[in-house]
Amino acid sequence: MGGGPVLVWKGDGAVEERTERKPMRIAVLIKQVPDSDDVRMDPETGTMVREGVGAIVNPLDLNALQAALDLKNDAPGGAEVTVITMGPPKAHEALRECISMGADGGVLLSDRAFAGSDTWATARALAKAVEKTGPYDLVLAGEKATDGETGQVGPEVAVLLDLPFTTYVVRMELADGTATVRRMVEEGVHIQRLPLPCMITVLHALNEPSMPTLAGKKRARRIDIPVLGASDLSMAPEETGLRGSATRVVRISYPTVSRKADMYDEKSLDQGIERLVELLRDQAVI
Ligand SMILES: Cc1cc2nc3c(=O)[nH]c(=O)nc-3n(C[C@H](O)[C@H](O)[C@H](O)COP(=O)(O)OP(=O)(O)OC[C@H]3O[C@@H](n4cnc5c(N)ncnc54)[C@H](O)[C@@H]3O)c2cc1C
């Protein structure tokens, strides 16, 4: 990883202390996810069925990308932003969308050998790609993806790269090679300082992702996106895909919902209220 740049970024456009003008290098991990809540699992293989479902960039990853683009605009030396994804060839579209929003380039990790990767095997490939295409001053990711929803990949990548990391970030400032972040946690707001290079996973409240521009779309169509496979990342077969995954989906079952409702209208409202009070008493709520 490269040394930390000397800059102050306030997140709202304000920049202080400009002692170095070297552009930062930022990697943003983005995942293409189904454009639907209707994520189905293959009961035989225990893997996700992605065929026939539209795809979008995981919404929180757009917040991570926007944070990188804000740095690109506001930091004294600017920033070079690379989006990295692991997925099928179709994930090219997700990278192109991010480039049309302002990212400088993209890298696609795509190989049959990656199929069936759990979060650890996914993180391993992503960490190798960050190493290979780096050094980076900052690695950003969404807090979680809308399909897998484990929230594990970002921290796992950080551990594999031996980078300091933080999560649930809703505000960040970079100054003198240090990231100062606000994390939204159950008890309130947690303020943390991390030396650069570091890894940060973000929440929606961090910013409002911008729309792709026409010029950006044109650039995204022309730009060459390298595709890296397992051998490009020097990954042995046992390090990736199903073989490299410690997790096994043993069985998939769906919860059965057995809700039943008593309906009351305005004529039977008193009766309904009595019944509700009775139920709440039974449950010792009142
Ligand atoms: C045993 C097992 C087998 C699986 N087999 C398959 C399979 O065959 N096919 C399949 O598609 N999925 C498979 N999965 C799901 C796969 O592990 C997840 O898609 C992936 O690891 C990401 O996990 P997540 O969605 O929980 O991400 P989270 O940890 O919730 O994501 C957090 C952030 O990490 C980054 N990120 C996550 N995934 C990627 C990625 N791929 N590229 C770049 N950035 C990323 C994004 O910034 C994201 O916002 C399998 C999972 C298990 C446990």
PDBQT file of the ligand as one rigid body, heavy atoms in Angstrom, charges set to zero:
ROOT
HETATM    1  C1  LIG A 301     -21.373 -21.743   0.544  1.00  0.00    +0.000 C 
HETATM    2  C2  LIG A 301     -21.697 -20.537  -0.283  1.00  0.00    +0.000 A 
HETATM    3  C3  LIG A 301     -21.754 -20.686  -1.635  1.00  0.00    +0.000 A 
HETATM    4  C4  LIG A 301     -22.042 -19.600  -2.437  1.00  0.00    +0.000 A 
HETATM    5  N1  LIG A 301     -22.109 -19.787  -3.774  1.00  0.00    +0.000 NA
HETATM    6  C5  LIG A 301     -22.389 -18.763  -4.583  1.00  0.00    +0.000 A 
HETATM    7  C6  LIG A 301     -22.469 -18.940  -5.993  1.00  0.00    +0.000 A 
HETATM    8  O1  LIG A 301     -22.309 -20.035  -6.505  1.00  0.00    +0.000 OA
HETATM    9  N2  LIG A 301     -22.729 -17.884  -6.783  1.00  0.00    +0.000 N 
HETATM   10  C7  LIG A 301     -22.923 -16.665  -6.234  1.00  0.00    +0.000 A 
HETATM   11  O2  LIG A 301     -23.137 -15.725  -6.984  1.00  0.00    +0.000 OA
HETATM   12  N3  LIG A 301     -22.864 -16.437  -4.898  1.00  0.00    +0.000 NA
HETATM   13  C8  LIG A 301     -22.604 -17.464  -4.060  1.00  0.00    +0.000 A 
HETATM   14  N4  LIG A 301     -22.556 -17.278  -2.714  1.00  0.00    +0.000 N 
HETATM   15  C9  LIG A 301     -22.774 -15.956  -2.205  1.00  0.00    +0.000 C 
HETATM   16  C10 LIG A 301     -21.449 -15.231  -2.151  1.00  0.00    +0.000 C 
HETATM   17  O3  LIG A 301     -20.672 -15.720  -1.110  1.00  0.00    +0.000 OA
HETATM   18  C11 LIG A 301     -21.724 -13.803  -1.908  1.00  0.00    +0.000 C 
HETATM   19  O4  LIG A 301     -22.352 -13.300  -3.056  1.00  0.00    +0.000 OA
HETATM   20  C12 LIG A 301     -20.449 -12.998  -1.712  1.00  0.00    +0.000 C 
HETATM   21  O5  LIG A 301     -19.532 -13.684  -0.940  1.00  0.00    +0.000 OA
HETATM   22  C13 LIG A 301     -20.743 -11.666  -1.089  1.00  0.00    +0.000 C 
HETATM   23  O6  LIG A 301     -21.373 -11.828   0.149  1.00  0.00    +0.000 OA
HETATM   24  P1  LIG A 301     -22.521 -10.837   0.553  1.00  0.00    +0.000 P 
HETATM   25  O7  LIG A 301     -23.483 -10.709  -0.558  1.00  0.00    +0.000 OA
HETATM   26  O8  LIG A 301     -23.025 -11.291   1.868  1.00  0.00    +0.000 OA
HETATM   27  O9  LIG A 301     -21.730  -9.478   0.641  1.00  0.00    +0.000 OA
HETATM   28  P2  LIG A 301     -21.580  -8.464   1.858  1.00  0.00    +0.000 P 
HETATM   29  O10 LIG A 301     -20.486  -8.905   2.733  1.00  0.00    +0.000 OA
HETATM   30  O11 LIG A 301     -22.925  -8.199   2.458  1.00  0.00    +0.000 OA
HETATM   31  O12 LIG A 301     -21.100  -7.214   1.004  1.00  0.00    +0.000 OA
HETATM   32  C14 LIG A 301     -20.452  -6.090   1.617  1.00  0.00    +0.000 C 
HETATM   33  C15 LIG A 301     -19.731  -5.304   0.563  1.00  0.00    +0.000 C 
HETATM   34  O13 LIG A 301     -18.636  -6.071   0.076  1.00  0.00    +0.000 OA
HETATM   35  C16 LIG A 301     -18.439  -5.790  -1.301  1.00  0.00    +0.000 C 
HETATM   36  N5  LIG A 301     -18.663  -7.009  -2.080  1.00  0.00    +0.000 N 
HETATM   37  C17 LIG A 301     -19.373  -8.113  -1.747  1.00  0.00    +0.000 A 
HETATM   38  N6  LIG A 301     -19.325  -9.025  -2.732  1.00  0.00    +0.000 NA
HETATM   39  C18 LIG A 301     -18.567  -8.486  -3.718  1.00  0.00    +0.000 A 
HETATM   40  C19 LIG A 301     -18.151  -8.927  -5.006  1.00  0.00    +0.000 A 
HETATM   41  N7  LIG A 301     -18.509 -10.109  -5.500  1.00  0.00    +0.000 N 
HETATM   42  N8  LIG A 301     -17.378  -8.102  -5.755  1.00  0.00    +0.000 NA
HETATM   43  C20 LIG A 301     -17.004  -6.895  -5.262  1.00  0.00    +0.000 A 
HETATM   44  N9  LIG A 301     -17.374  -6.407  -4.072  1.00  0.00    +0.000 NA
HETATM   45  C21 LIG A 301     -18.138  -7.203  -3.305  1.00  0.00    +0.000 A 
HETATM   46  C22 LIG A 301     -19.452  -4.708  -1.672  1.00  0.00    +0.000 C 
HETATM   47  O14 LIG A 301     -18.873  -3.452  -1.474  1.00  0.00    +0.000 OA
HETATM   48  C23 LIG A 301     -20.559  -4.939  -0.648  1.00  0.00    +0.000 C 
HETATM   49  O15 LIG A 301     -21.359  -3.808  -0.406  1.00  0.00    +0.000 OA
HETATM   50  C24 LIG A 301     -22.283 -18.335  -1.863  1.00  0.00    +0.000 A 
HETATM   51  C25 LIG A 301     -22.232 -18.193  -0.484  1.00  0.00    +0.000 A 
HETATM   52  C26 LIG A 301     -21.957 -19.275   0.306  1.00  0.00    +0.000 A 
HETATM   53  C27 LIG A 301     -21.925 -19.091   1.787  1.00  0.00    +0.000 C 
ENDROOT
TORSDOF 0
